[in-house]
Amino acid sequence: MQAITLQAIITGASTRLDGSLGLRISTPELKTDEKVALMDVVGKNLTILIQPQDVTSPGLKEVRGEFDTKTPSKRLRDVLYVLWKQSEDVPDWDTFYRQKIEGLIEKVKLKLTPQ
């Protein structure tokens, strides 16, 4: 898959429960093959360079997201918390968390070779 370069405008940004941002980007009119190239990367993890066209800036500002800073266990806990917040008729957070973690542990134990 090739890298894609295009002009765009960030038309909106919204915060998410997990602390991330959702961005809405508008492009100028695109040719069919350009649209296809963009649609092919929807839902994929990307590295994005945002460079204003009318501003010359010395160097790059790196924004590090959760994939660079959070441990896998912290990410799992955060995702479970969002799931708990979205669920109806569920126990308190501690009970919910313990039940989900125990369920995951049991699934992994079933895959172990008996000794």
N, C-alpha and C positions, 0 to 999 in steps of 0.2 A: 504494500500500500504506500503510495507516495504522499509526501507532505502537501498541504494545501495552503496557498496564500490568497487572500482576498481582502477587499475593502469591506468594512462593516461599521455599524454604529450600535453601541450598546443602548438599547431603548428602555431598559428597565432592569432593576435588580431587586431581589426580595430575599429576606433572611429565612432560613429553615430552622426547624426545631433543634437539629443537631449542631447548629452554629455555622453551617455552610451557607453559601449564597447560590441562588438560582439566577442566571443571567438570561435576558432575552436580547437576541442580536438580530438586527435587520441588515440585509445585504442589498446592494443595487440589483437590477435585473440580471439574471444569470442565464447562461446557455444551458441546454438540457444536460450536457455532460458535466458541467460544473455543479448543477443541482444533484445529479447522481453521486458525484464525488462527496458532496456534503452529507447526503442521506446515508452513504455507506459508513460514516463515522458516528452516526447518532447512537448513543448508548455505549460508546467505547471510551475508555480512559484515554485522555489526550494530554499532550503538553501544548499549552497555548502561549504564544507571544502576542502581547497587546502593545502596539507601538503607535502612538498618535502621529498622524501624517504632518500636522502643522507645527509640531513642537520637536525641537532637537534636544534630546536628553542625554547626558553623559552616562553611559552604561545602562545596566538593567536593574530593575528592582525585582527580586525574587520573592514570590509569595508561596510559602510552604503550607500545604494543606494537610489533612488528617493522615494521608497515606505516608507522609514523611515524618510525622511527629507522634502519632498515637500508636501504642502497641496493639497487636491484634486483639488481646483480651480487653483493652479499653474500648476499642471499636465495637466489639461484640456487646459489651455492657451498654454502651450508648445506643446501639441499635435496639437492644432489648428494652431499654427505657422508652424509646419512641414507640415501640410496639405496645408496651404497657399503657402509655398515655392514650393510644388510639383504641385500645380495647374497652369493651363494655362488660360490666358484671365480672370484674376480675378482683382478686384479693389485693391487699396492699403491695407496694413495690417490693419489699423484702421477700414476701411469700412468693410473688410472681417470679422474681429473679431466681430464687432457689429452685422452684419447680422447673423452670426452663433449663437451668444449668444441669440439674439432676437428669432431666430428659436427654440432654446432649451427652452427658457422661454415660448413661445407659446405652445409648445408640453406639457409642464408640466401644464400650465393653463388649457388646454383641459381636463386634468385628474381630475381637482378639482371639488368638488361637489358644484353646484350653491347654494348661500346663499341668 
